[in-house]
């Protein structure tokens, strides 16, 4: 084992969990998810996912995943109710 392998942290994601279970385990937190399965094709709703990290901020939730070069696809989602309105681009009709 070389030095880089000893220093580099590895991510140990959980088993696939339904969205309701993720929300119950990590209430009002950001969770970093791997292997996300949507409810329907092209739907933003999450059916299941594997939790790779969690925390009070997006950076805390994704800290280990950002350092692991083997992981290329992941997503960070908030499990609670949003407190701020979503920012959307203005729409102009002519």
C-alpha positions in Angstrom: 0.0 0.0 0.0 1.4 3.4 -1.0 1.1 6.6 0.9 -1.7 8.0 -1.3 -3.8 5.0 -0.5 -3.3 5.4 3.2 -4.2 9.1 3.3 -7.1 9.2 0.8 -10.4 8.7 2.7 -12.9 6.2 1.2 -16.6 6.6 1.1 -18.7 3.8 2.6 -22.2 4.4 1.3 -25.3 2.9 3.0 -27.5 0.3 1.5 -30.2 1.7 -0.9 -32.9 3.4 1.2 -36.3 4.7 0.3 -36.6 8.5 0.4 -38.9 8.4 3.4 -36.3 6.4 5.4 -33.6 8.9 4.4 -35.7 11.8 5.7 -36.5 9.9 8.9 -32.8 9.1 9.6 -31.4 12.6 8.6 -34.1 15.1 9.4 -33.5 18.7 8.2 -30.0 17.9 6.9 -28.3 17.8 3.5 -27.6 14.3 2.4 -25.1 13.3 -0.3 -26.7 10.4 -2.4 -25.2 7.9 -4.8 -27.1 5.6 -7.1 -30.3 7.7 -7.0 -33.4 6.0 -8.5 -36.1 8.4 -9.5 -39.8 7.7 -8.9 -40.5 8.0 -12.7 -38.1 8.6 -15.6 -37.0 12.2 -15.7 -38.8 13.0 -12.4 -36.9 15.0 -9.7 -38.6 12.9 -7.0 -36.4 10.3 -5.4 -37.5 6.7 -4.9 -34.3 5.3 -3.4 -30.6 6.3 -3.0 -27.5 5.4 -1.0 -26.3 7.9 1.6 -22.6 8.7 1.3 -22.6 11.7 3.7 -24.8 14.1 5.6 -24.5 17.4 7.5 -25.9 20.8 8.1 -24.5 22.3 4.9 -24.0 21.0 1.3 -20.2 21.2 1.8 -20.3 19.0 4.9 -22.6 16.5 3.3 -20.3 16.1 0.2 -16.9 16.5 1.8 -15.7 12.8 1.5 -17.3 12.3 -1.9 -15.5 15.3 -3.4 -12.2 13.9 -2.2 -12.8 10.4 -3.6 -11.8 10.4 -7.3 -13.5 7.1 -8.0 -17.0 8.6 -7.5 -18.1 10.7 -10.5 -21.9 11.0 -10.1 -23.5 12.1 -6.8 -26.2 14.5 -5.7 -26.8 16.6 -2.6 -30.4 17.0 -1.4 -32.1 18.7 1.6 -34.4 16.4 3.6 -36.4 19.2 5.3 -38.9 21.8 4.1 -37.2 24.7 2.3 -37.2 28.0 4.2 -36.4 30.2 1.3 -38.3 30.5 -2.0 -36.6 28.9 -5.0 -34.6 31.2 -7.2 -35.9 31.1 -10.8 -34.8 33.0 -13.8 -37.1 35.7 -15.0 -39.4 34.8 -17.9 -40.1 37.3 -20.6 -43.0 36.9 -23.0 -43.2 39.0 -26.1 
